């Protein structure tokens, strides 16, 4: 007879029933407390606004009948007319705010700017030397690469910038977007440039999620001769890898769908005061970044494992901050550059400002991860440039190439900046919206230099959102590297 049977025989039956009742009551109580806590959590989340709940019907998808750039632009005309009628015209009185982009003529109204930077655009040129396709990141808009568009155009480059589906309008566009929709838009942009430039070189420049979208297209073109293979790829803050928790986050959104709790579809719900970038971020958007990154890894596996003669991988130039809270920088090194076939590839990594080390303010785990990236070993597959003031005697930055000092740069960290950021990498310090205090005057809000001091719980948004670095003090250096890489200087 087992020990359990002995115990049950010795225990009176009423004791077993009592213990069972206690367990049931405890479970029920715990469940009730969980439900109450969950309800209080949902109630504590910010309220959703018109721009979180409205669905625009004229948005492009991979299943749309739209197949070329002109048709894409025509659909955008309908989309932005719908945005006016369904959002701007229907903003509730309590949603109107002089700082919000969806209040007409507010400081953040995109129409204050002379050009519609939330929309796809094309900058043609007579007798172009080459073409470039610009791909912005998740939650962004074509504005993020407008400086690159302008200086490349002046150098004789035909520019096409694609507005990714779900972007440039209202944050609700991120709830249902699929990475395949964005990939279809990339195809349309490349077809446009091929049509206009014929056999001339065509490059792709991608910021953040624009990088895996560019890689997805490139890997397809390496396998499909009907697609135009890019002559090179240029990336800013490339989203090669994201946090390991990303695949789990989508369940939050699915629970929200199942129980009609729309707030759960959002990672963050914030005031929309940026005219060209969403402040609110849908859970689905992060999931789509994770999915396209996985797709790139699978296609790269396939390309590298093919033993048959294959087209060479185009040269890649990337700029990244050694500190990036949006993407995993180590994945850019280990999951991409270290896997590339040997070629004319370069990774430029901007170190943090070493003057701040003496303040002992950097978290220990951050310091450890940064040091690992600094110690990235030399690799014959690519060139690794660390831009750092480490061991500098006069504060000037050094270009440390493959762990050897190549040259001293005429650059130094601004006194009050301790690092770059994911957002800052492609942005000029002269940008009217995101630039420094010496930038040209913005026609509306200025977000680049808003570090403020005062009491908590006063501002309409968190003070932390103002402290994140938004412009790159070394933009001139990245510009020069891009022009040299493309053979324009």
N, C-alpha and C positions, 0 to 999 in steps of 0.2 A: 504494500500500500504506500502511496506517495506521501511526502511530507505535507503537500497541499491538502490531500484528502484527510489526513490526521487533524490538521488545523480546522478544517470545515466541520469535522465531526465534533471536535471539542467546543467550537463556538456555538452558542445558542442561536437559533434561527432569527430571533428578534434583533440580535446584535448585527447580523449580516444585513437585515433589512434597514436598520438604522444607519449603518455605514453607507449603504447604497443611497439612501435619501440625502445624507450629508454631501456625498459626492455630486449627486444631481443638483442639489441646491447651490453648491459651490460653483459648478460648471455654469449653471444658469446665471448666477450672480456675476461671474467673470464675463460671460457673454454680454450681459446687459450693460456692464460697465464699459466694455469695449465699444458697444454700439453708441453709448452716450459720449464716450471720448471721441469716436469717429465723427459723430454729429457735431460736436463742439469744434472739432478741427475744420470740418467743411464750412461751418458758420464763420470761423475766424478768417477764412480765405477772402481776399478782396473780391468785390462784386464784379461780375462780368458786364462789359459795356456793349454797345451796338457793334463795335468793330471786332468783338470776340465771338459774336453769335450769328452775324449775317453771313450768308453764303452767296458769293457772286457766281452767277451762272455762265458768264462769258469767259471763264478762265480756260486756258489751254491745258489739254491733257494729251497723253501719248495716243489716245484713241480718237482725238479730234481729226476732222477732215483736213485741217490745216497742214500743208506739207512744204510750204516755202516761206521765205522771209517776208515777202510782201503780204501774204495772207496772214502771217503771224502779227504783223503790224496792224493790219485791218482789224483783227480780232482784239488787239489791245485797245484800239479806238473804242470799240463797243464796251470793253471791260471797264475802261476809265470813265466812260459815260454812265455806266451802271454804278460805279463807285460814287459818282456825284449824286445820282438820284436815290440810291438805296442807303447811303451812309451819310454823306455831308448834308443832304436835305432832310434827313430823318434823325439827326442827333437830338437827344432829349435835352430839355433845359438844364437838368442837373449834370449833364455830361459836357456842357460847353465850358471851355476854360481858355484863357488867353495864351496858355502854354501848350495846349494839346494840338496835335497836327490835324485832327478831324474837326476842329472848329475853324470855320472860314475866316481867313485873314488873321489867324493867330500868329504868334511869333514862330510857330513850328509848321505853319501851313506850307507844304511843298511848292505851292504856286507863287510864293514870294521869290523863288529863284527863277532866273530868266529861262533856264532850260529844264525840261521835265526829266530830271535825273532818275526818277523812279521807273522810267520806261526804257525799253530797248532803244538803241540808237546806232546810227551808222555815220562814220566820218569818211566820205570818199575823197580821193585825191587823184589828180591827173598823173598818168604814168607812174603808178605806185611801185616802190621798190619791193614791197612785200605786203602781206596782210597779217592782222592779228585778231584773234577772237578773245574777248574778255568775258570771264565767268566769275560772278560775285559769289559770296558765301551765303549760308543758310541764315535767314531772317534779315538779310541785307538787301541791297539794290545796286543797280549799275553805278550809282554815285561813288561807291567805295573805290572804284578803279578809274574814276574820271580824269584824275591827274595824269595817269599813265596814258590814257587815251589821247589826251591833248598833246603831250610831248612826243609821243610816237607819231601822231598825225603830222606834226611840224617837221618830222624827219622823213616824210614821204611814205608813211605807212597807211594803208587802207584799214580802218578800224571798224569792227562790228562788236557791239556789246549787247549781250542777250539778257533780258530780264527773265529770271527763272520763274516758272509757274508758281503761284501762291505768294509772290513777293511784290513789293512796291505798292500794295493796295491796303489791305487790312490783315491783322495778325491771324484772323480765322482761316486765312488761306493755308496756314501751316497745319491745320487739323487733319486734312484729308490728302495732302500732297503725297506723291510717290516719287521716289528717285528716278523711276523710269520716265516720268513726265519731264523732269529736268534733263535727262539724257536725250530725250527726243528734241528738246529745244536746242541742245548743243549740236545735234545733227543738222538742224535747220541753219544755224549760224555758220557751220563749216561749209555747207552746200552753197550758201550765199557768197562766201569769200572765194570758193572754187569757181563759181560762175563768173565772178568779177575779175579774178586774177589769173585764171588758167593755170599755167605751170609754174608761176612765181611762188616763192616760199610763203607758207602760211604757218604762223606760230599760234600757240594757245597760252594765254596768261590766266591763271586761276588763283583766286583768293579763298582760303579756308576750304569749304566744301567744293568750291570751283576746281580744286586740285584733283580729288578723286573722280569728279565728273570728266575732267580732261583726260585722266589716265584711263578711265573706262572707255572713252572714245578712242584713244590712241591704241589700246590693246585690241579693240575691235578692228581698227584700221590695219594693224599689223597682220591680221588674219583675213581681212576682206579687202581685196584690191579695188573694189568699187568705191571705197571710202578714201578721202584724201588724208595721207599720213602727215601729221604736223612736222614741220622742220625742226622745231624745238618746243620745249615746255618751260614756262617760267611761273613759279609758285611763290605766294606770300602766305605765311602761317598755314602750310598745307595740312588738311585734316586727313592724315593717313591712318591714325588710330584715335579712338575715343575711350573714355573710361570703361572699365570692365562691367560697371553696373548698368551701362546703356541698354543691353538687351532685356533687362528686367523691368525697366521703366515703362515699357509699352503696356504692361499689365495694369498699371495705374489707369491709363487711358481706356483700356478695355472694360475695366470695372465701372468707370464713369459712363461708358456707353450702355453697359448692361443695366445699371440701376438709375439711369437718367440723372447723373450727377455731373453736369458739364464742367464744373470747376476742376474735376480730376483729370480733364484732358490737357491741363496746363502745368508745366513745370514752374512757370512764373507768370504773374499777372501784375503788370506795372503800368504807370502812367505813360502814355505815348507822346513824348515830347521831342523825339528825334524825327525830323521830316523824312529821312531816308533809311531808317533801320527800325525794325520792331523792337520794342522794349519787352513785350510779352512773348513767351516762348512755349509753343505747344509740345507736349510729350512726343507726339508723332514725328515732329521735325528731327528731334534727336535720334529717334529710331531709324529714320530714313538715312541719316548720316552714317549710322552704324551699318546699315544694310549695304550702302554703296561702297563703303570701305571694305566690307567682306567680299563683295563682288570683284573689286579690284584685286584683292589678294588671290582669289580663285583664278582669275584670268591671268594674273602674273605667273602663278604656278604652272598653268597650262602653257604659257609662252616659253617659260624657262625649261620645261620638261620636254619640249618638242625637239627631237634630235635631227629633224630635217632642216635643210638650209632655210633661213628665215630673214626677214628684213631687219636691219639694225634698229635698235631702240633709239629714238631721237634724243639729243642732248637735253639735260634737265638742269635748270638753275633754280635754287630755292633759297628764300630768306625766312628765318624764323627767330623768335626770341627764345633764349634758353629757359625763360619762365613764361609759361602759357597755361592759363587755367581753363582753356576751352578744349584744347586737343592734347594728345600725348606726344610730346616732342621726341621721346626716345623711340617711338614707333616710326617716326620719319627716318631715323638713322637705321634701326635694325630691321624694320619690315619693308623698307623701300630702298634706301641708298645702298645698303650692304647686299641687296639682292639684285641690283641693276647689273646688266652686262657691262663690262668695262667700256668706258666712253668718255666724252668730254662733259662730264657731269660735275656740278659744284653745289655744295651745301654751305651756305653762309649763316652762321649761328652767332647772334648777338648776346654776349655775356651780360651779367648785371653790373651795375656800378659798384666797383670794389671799395669806394670810399665809405659805403654804408656798412661794410663788414665790421668796422671799428665800433659801430653802435650796438652790435650783437642783437639786432632786432629780427634777423631772419630765422625762421623756424628750422630746427635741426634736420628734420626730414627733407625740407626743401633744399637746404645746403648740401645734403648728401646726394640728392638727385641731380643737382646742378653740377657737382664735382664729377659725377659719372659721365655727364655729357661733355664736360671740358676734357675729360680723359679719353674721349673717343679716339681709338687707335687709327693710325694711317691705314688707308685702304687703296690698293691699286685701281679699284673700280671707279673711284671718284675723288675729287679734291675737297678737302674739308677746311674751311676758313673760320676760325674763331676770332671774332672782333671783340677785343678785351683791353681793359686798362690794367690787367693783372701784372704786377711787378713794374708798372710804369713809374718812372721817376718824376715826370712832369705832368701827369694826368692825361696825356694824349693816348688815344686808342692805338692798339697794335693789330695788324692783320697777321694772325698766327696760322700759317698754312701747313697742314699735315704735321702739326705739333712743332714747327720751326718758324721763328719770327721772320716773316717775309718783308714787311716794311712798316714804318711808322706812319700813321695817318694824321692828317691835319684835322682831327676830330677829338672832341672831349665831351664828357657827360655834362648836361646842364646840372647845376648845383642841387636842385630839388627833385630830381628824378632818379629812382633807384633801379628801374628796369624798363624795358619795353613791354608790350603786351600783345596778345593775339590781335586786338583791334588796331593797334598803332602801326603795324608793320607796313601796310601799303600807303599810309596817309602822310602827305606832305605837311611840314610845319607851317607852310603858307596857306593851308586849306582854310577858307573863311568859316566853315562850320566846325571843324575838329582841330584846327591848328593852334599855334601858340599865341601869346598876347600881341605879337607883332604881325600877325596874319592880316590880310585885307579884311575890311569890315564886312560882316555877313549881312545879307538882306533880312535876316530873321534872327533866330536864336543862335548863340555861340556856345558850343559844348566842350571846346578843347582846353579851356583854362578856367575851370569853375571850382577849384579847390577853395572851400569856404570854411570859416570857423564860427562857432556859435553854439547854442543849446540844441539838444536832441529833440526829436518829435515835433519839429517845426516845419521842415521842408516837405514839399509834395512828393518827393522821392527820397530814397535813402542817400545819405552822404557818400556811401561807398561807391555808388554809381558815378559820382562826379570825380572820384579819386583815381579811377582806372585810366591809365595812360591812353590817349586817343590819337596822338600824332608821333611821327618818327623823326627825332632830331637828326637822324643820319639818312634822311630821304635822298639827299643829293648823292650820297655814296651808292645807294641801291640803284638810283637812276643811271649813274655812270656804268655800273656793272651790267645793267640790262642792255644799255645801248651797245656796249662792247660785245656782249654775248650774242646779240642779234646782228653784229657786223655793221652797225650804223655809225660807229665812231672808231 
